[in-house]
Amino acid sequence: MSEKNKMHTGDLYDPHDDEILEWQLGCLDRLYEFNQTRPTELDKREALLKEMFAEIGEGCYIEPPLHTNFGGAHCHFGKNIYANFNLTLVDDTHIYVGDNTMFAPNVVVASAGHPLDPTLRADGLQYNSPVHIGSNCWIGAGVLIMPGVTIGDNVVIGAGSVVTKDIPSNVLAYGSPCRVQREIGEHDKEYYFKDRKISPELKEKYKL
């Protein structure tokens, strides 16, 4: 099996393999072009993302600078995804994100890891494990999501959290390491922030 194929098996492999590096440089050239676009060049940004990403749905907006290991080549985004400044996608293997999910500034989603043994690590060996993020999630500022993690639908991850284990759907979770704090439910149909109530007009509009 080639080193490039091992990127998606979970096996240890050499990321400095010539085939991988040649392909990666081409991906990073397109990423560089995306990050140099002007704020008014929205159509160009959209076209580049469709070229760069494995999959990307309609209505997605990613604010440059975007940082990725492979220019999004292993990223599968649904529709209407919003990402603020400095989203980092360590996309050495696949990263999946569902519809209507939002990323605050400085989020890191990492699919790559290195062995704990220093001898193996000194030789540059690496392994990858895919990350899954559901639909309608809000990932807070500075969140770190580790390899192999699955986050369910309708999840809010609080700012600064380090997500090392799976998070179920419909919960608020935060901390380092990130832990479920409570379910999202009836309280959140009444209050949107601390003691600030959702107006009757909005409750009627959104059938809360």
Secondary structure as UniProt FT lines:
FT   HELIX           3..6
FT   TURN            7..9
FT   TURN            15..16
FT   HELIX           18..35
FT   TURN            39..40
FT   HELIX           42..52
FT   STRAND          55..56
FT   TURN            58..59
FT   STRAND          61..62
FT   STRAND          67..68
FT   TURN            71..74
FT   STRAND          75..77
FT   STRAND          82..83
FT   TURN            85..86
FT   STRAND          88..90
FT   STRAND          95..97
FT   TURN            99..100
FT   STRAND          102..103
FT   TURN            105..106
FT   STRAND          108..110
FT   STRAND          112..113
FT   HELIX           118..122
FT   TURN            123..124
FT   STRAND          126..128
FT   STRAND          131..133
FT   STRAND          138..139
FT   TURN            141..142
FT   STRAND          144..145
FT   TURN            147..148
FT   STRAND          150..151
FT   TURN            153..154
FT   STRAND          156..157
FT   TURN            159..160
FT   STRAND          162..163
FT   STRAND          171..174
FT   TURN            175..178
FT   STRAND          179..183
FT   HELIX           186..189
FT   STRAND          191..193
FT   TURN            194..195
FT   STRAND          196..197
FT   HELIX           200..205
FT   TURN            206..207
//
